[in-house]
Amino acid sequence: MEKDDKTSKKKGTPGLFSAIFPKEYDFEAMLAEQADRTVAGVSVLVDWLRTDPLTDPVELERIENDVDAMRHDMEEKLINSFSTPFDRQDIYSISRQMDYILNSSKETAKEMYVFGVSLDTPILAMAQSLYNGTSSIAQAIKIMNSDHERAQEIIREGRQAYNAIEDLYITGMAELFRTSDAMKAIKTREIYHHLRYAGRALRDTLDILHNAVIDLA
């Protein structure tokens, strides 16, 4: 019976389950909107890093606050919704991991500004790779239910961005350990850690998204 219902959906005919329990909320659209705002936030981070002198990153904080409200609204709808387009735990986890990306981006900017950390090549390169990976998430979410093969290709591209962040972190730390300015090294190390944490949230988002795409295929 489940197979017949799945087949009917592919042909464009709503199944019995869908007829009895119509979709209440468009969770895919909500995830796509959150992903777009996350991309916007990381883009603001990259642009902010190129400013001289660095200013208080209020725009990034505003985006992060807006996305928090967006995510909390979706979580309420998840609790109250009878049916979801795919596993509700995956929906929650994708949203939560994207939130970690944005939180770490905000913390990167805030601490650089407050601690007086100067921009260096690894910081900018990690932020750019984070932007590339986050863009892959947004692209994949928008087609996850319509073009499974392309979505998986985009997810692979996102994983390459994560691998780049890891490599940049290691080479950046190796260079940092060679500096004679201990205080500068300690403060810069904190920034590297925030960006690496954002990269790992990127990785986790991509992994959960990949599982969801496979389930939808």
C-alpha positions as CSV (number, residue, x, y, z in Angstrom):
1,M,0.0,0.0,0.0
2,E,2.8,2.4,0.8
3,K,4.5,1.6,-2.5
4,D,1.3,2.3,-4.4
5,D,0.9,5.7,-2.7
6,K,4.5,6.6,-3.5
7,T,3.9,5.7,-7.1
8,S,0.8,7.7,-7.4
9,K,2.6,10.8,-6.0
10,K,5.3,10.5,-8.7
11,K,2.6,10.4,-11.3
12,G,1.1,13.7,-9.9
13,T,-1.9,12.1,-8.3
14,P,-2.3,12.7,-4.6
15,G,-2.3,9.5,-2.5
16,L,-4.9,8.5,0.0
17,F,-2.8,9.6,3.0
18,S,-2.3,13.0,1.4
19,A,-6.0,13.4,0.8
20,I,-7.0,12.6,4.3
21,F,-4.1,14.5,5.9
22,P,-3.3,17.5,3.6
23,K,0.0,19.3,4.1
24,E,-0.4,21.9,6.8
25,Y,2.9,23.8,6.4
26,D,5.5,24.0,3.7
27,F,8.5,23.0,5.7
28,E,10.7,22.7,2.6
29,A,10.0,26.4,1.8
30,M,10.8,27.3,5.4
31,L,14.1,25.5,5.3
32,A,14.9,27.1,2.0
33,E,14.1,30.6,3.5
34,Q,16.3,29.9,6.5
35,A,19.1,28.6,4.2
36,D,18.9,31.8,2.1
37,R,19.1,34.0,5.2
38,T,22.0,31.9,6.4
39,V,23.8,32.4,3.1
40,A,23.1,36.1,3.4
41,G,24.6,36.1,6.9
42,V,27.8,34.4,5.9
43,S,28.0,36.7,2.9
44,V,27.8,39.7,5.3
45,L,30.7,38.1,7.3
46,V,32.9,37.8,4.2
47,D,32.2,41.4,3.2
48,W,32.7,42.6,6.8
49,L,36.1,40.9,7.0
50,R,37.3,43.0,4.1
51,T,36.4,46.3,5.8
52,D,39.2,48.3,7.4
53,P,38.9,49.1,10.2
54,L,36.5,46.4,11.4
55,T,33.3,47.8,12.9
56,D,30.7,46.4,15.3
57,P,29.1,43.6,13.2
58,V,25.5,44.8,13.9
59,E,24.1,43.7,10.5
60,L,25.3,40.1,11.1
61,E,23.7,40.1,14.6
62,R,20.5,41.4,13.2
63,I,20.3,38.6,10.6
64,E,21.2,36.0,13.3
65,N,18.3,37.3,15.5
66,D,15.9,37.2,12.6
67,V,16.8,33.7,11.7
68,D,16.4,32.6,15.4
69,A,12.8,33.9,15.3
70,M,12.3,32.1,12.0
71,R,13.6,28.9,13.3
72,H,11.6,29.0,16.5
73,D,8.4,29.6,14.5
74,M,9.2,26.5,12.4
75,E,9.8,24.4,15.5
76,E,6.4,25.4,16.8
77,K,4.8,24.3,13.5
78,L,6.7,21.0,13.6
79,I,5.3,20.3,17.0
80,N,1.7,21.0,15.9
81,S,1.9,19.4,12.4
82,F,0.5,16.0,11.9
83,S,2.5,15.2,8.7
84,T,5.8,16.5,7.3
85,P,7.3,16.0,3.8
86,F,10.2,14.0,5.3
87,D,11.3,12.9,8.7
88,R,10.5,15.7,11.2
89,Q,13.8,15.0,13.1
90,D,15.7,15.6,9.9
91,I,13.8,18.9,9.4
92,Y,14.6,20.0,12.9
93,S,18.3,18.9,12.7
94,I,18.9,20.7,9.3
95,S,17.4,23.9,10.7
96,R,19.4,23.6,14.0
97,Q,22.7,22.9,12.3
98,M,22.2,25.9,9.9
99,D,21.6,27.9,13.0
100,Y,25.0,26.8,14.4
101,I,26.6,28.0,11.2
102,L,25.2,31.5,11.6
103,N,25.9,31.6,15.4
104,S,29.5,30.8,14.8
105,S,29.7,33.4,12.0
106,K,28.4,36.0,14.4
107,E,30.8,34.9,17.2
108,T,33.7,35.1,14.7
109,A,32.9,38.7,13.8
110,K,32.0,39.8,17.3
111,E,35.2,38.4,18.9
112,M,37.4,39.7,16.1
113,Y,36.0,43.2,16.7
114,V,36.1,43.1,20.5
115,F,39.5,41.3,20.8
116,G,41.1,43.4,18.0
117,V,42.1,40.4,15.9
118,S,43.5,41.4,12.5
119,L,42.3,39.6,9.3
120,D,44.7,37.1,7.9
121,T,44.6,34.8,4.9
122,P,43.3,31.6,6.6
123,I,40.4,33.6,8.3
124,L,39.2,35.1,5.0
125,A,39.7,31.8,3.1
126,M,37.8,29.8,5.7
127,A,35.0,32.3,5.6
128,Q,34.8,32.2,1.8
129,S,34.7,28.4,1.9
130,L,32.0,28.5,4.5
131,Y,30.0,30.8,2.2
132,N,30.5,28.3,-0.7
133,G,29.3,25.4,1.4
134,T,26.3,27.3,2.8
135,S,25.3,28.2,-0.7
136,S,25.4,24.5,-1.6
137,I,23.0,23.8,1.2
138,A,20.6,26.4,0.0
139,Q,20.7,25.2,-3.6
140,A,20.3,21.5,-2.6
141,I,17.3,22.2,-0.3
142,K,15.4,24.0,-3.2
143,I,15.7,20.9,-5.5
144,M,15.8,18.1,-2.9
145,N,12.3,16.9,-3.9
146,S,12.5,17.5,-7.6
147,D,16.0,16.6,-8.8
148,H,17.6,14.1,-6.5
149,E,20.8,13.5,-8.6
150,R,21.6,17.2,-8.9
151,A,20.9,17.7,-5.2
152,Q,23.5,15.0,-4.4
153,E,26.0,16.6,-6.7
154,I,25.6,20.0,-5.0
155,I,25.9,18.3,-1.6
156,R,29.3,16.8,-2.7
157,E,30.4,20.3,-3.7
158,G,29.4,21.5,-0.2
159,R,31.5,18.7,1.3
160,Q,34.5,20.0,-0.7
161,A,34.0,23.4,0.9
162,Y,34.0,21.7,4.3
163,N,37.2,19.9,3.5
164,A,38.8,23.1,2.5
165,I,37.9,24.7,5.9
166,E,39.6,21.8,7.7
167,D,42.7,22.1,5.6
168,L,42.9,25.8,6.0
169,Y,42.4,25.4,9.8
170,I,45.4,23.0,10.0
171,T,47.7,25.1,7.9
172,G,46.7,28.3,9.6
173,M,47.3,26.8,13.0
174,A,50.7,25.4,12.0
175,E,51.7,28.9,10.9
176,L,50.2,30.5,14.1
177,F,52.3,28.2,16.3
178,R,55.4,29.6,14.6
179,T,54.7,33.2,15.7
180,S,56.6,34.8,18.6
181,D,53.6,36.9,19.6
182,A,51.8,34.6,22.1
183,M,48.8,36.9,22.8
184,K,48.1,37.4,19.1
185,A,48.3,33.6,18.6
186,I,45.8,33.0,21.5
187,K,43.3,35.5,20.2
188,T,43.6,34.4,16.5
189,R,43.3,30.7,17.6
190,E,39.9,31.5,19.0
191,I,38.7,32.9,15.6
192,Y,40.1,29.8,13.8
193,H,38.1,27.6,16.2
194,H,34.8,29.5,15.6
195,L,35.3,29.1,11.8
196,R,36.2,25.4,12.2
197,Y,33.1,24.9,14.4
198,A,31.0,26.6,11.7
199,G,32.6,24.2,9.2
200,R,31.6,21.2,11.2
201,A,28.0,22.5,11.5
202,L,28.2,22.8,7.7
203,R,29.3,19.2,7.5
204,D,26.6,17.9,9.7
205,T,23.9,19.9,7.8
206,L,25.1,18.3,4.6
207,D,25.1,14.8,6.0
208,I,21.5,15.1,7.3
209,L,20.4,16.8,4.1
210,H,21.9,13.9,2.1
211,N,20.1,11.3,4.1
212,A,16.8,13.2,3.5
213,V,17.4,13.4,-0.2
214,I,18.1,9.6,-0.3
215,D,14.8,9.0,1.5
216,L,12.9,11.2,-0.9
217,A,14.4,9.5,-4.0
